[in-house]
Amino acid sequence: MAKGSVAVTTERCKGCGFCVEFCPTKVLALSSAFNAKGYHAPFMEHPDKCSGCNLCGMYCPDFAIYGYRFPKASEGGKETEA
């Protein structure tokens, strides 16, 4: 089950592939489709493997992608203090 997801701003992407290369769980791949600038943007090829670590976002030179984690469900339906 996925612990996170990735958001891609396709039109900012220049297709460098850093996000794909540095993804530790190999979630991402470059699309065969082109964006308006003629580049192949990434997409989530294996979304069920995403950990939400945001390494894709940290390596992106164009701020075109970022990862985020899903909030954890509280145990037993009780709220816990942070």
N, C-alpha and C positions, 0 to 999 in steps of 0.2 A: 504494500500500500504506500502511496506517495506521502511523503512528509512535507512536501512543498511543491512549488510551481515556479514557472519562469514567465516573465512578461517581456515581450519583444516589441520595440518600436521599429518596425520594418524599414521605414523611410530614412532612419538615421544610420542604418547599417551599411558598412562598406565591404562586407563579405570577407573580412580578414581571417576568420576561422579560429581566433583565439578562444572564444567561448566553447567551441566544439572540442578543441585540443585539450583544454585544461579542465573540462568537466570530469570530476572524479568518478561519477557513476555512469558516464557515457549516455546521458539523456539526450543530448543535442546532435543535430546533423544540419548541414546546409541544404536549404531547399533547392529544388530544380527550377523554381519560379524566380523571376527577377523583380527587384523593387524598381521604383521610378528612375533611380540612378544607374540601373543596369547591374546591380550586385545581387548575389544569392544570400538571402538572410537566413538565419538559423530558425529551426522549428524543433519542437519537442518530439523526437522520434520514439522515445520510451518514457512517457510521462509518469508511469507507475514507479519508476526508479528514482525520481527527483527527491533529494534530501533538503532542498531549499537552502543550500550552503552559501549561495551568491558568489561563488568563485567566477562564474560567467560574467557577472556585473563588475567584479573587481578588475578583471583583465580587459574588459571592453574599452578601447580608447575613445569610442564615440558615445558612450553612455546610452547605448541602444538596447541594452538588455539588463535585467536584474532578476535575481532569484529571491524568493521569500518563503518563509515557513508558515504552514498552517497552524493556527492556535491549537494547543492541546486541549482535549476535552477534559473537564474536571472529573475526578474520580467519584463515582457514586452520586453524581449530580450535585455535590456540595461545592460551594465556592471556597477557594483557599486564599489566604492572605499572602501577599508577595513580600 
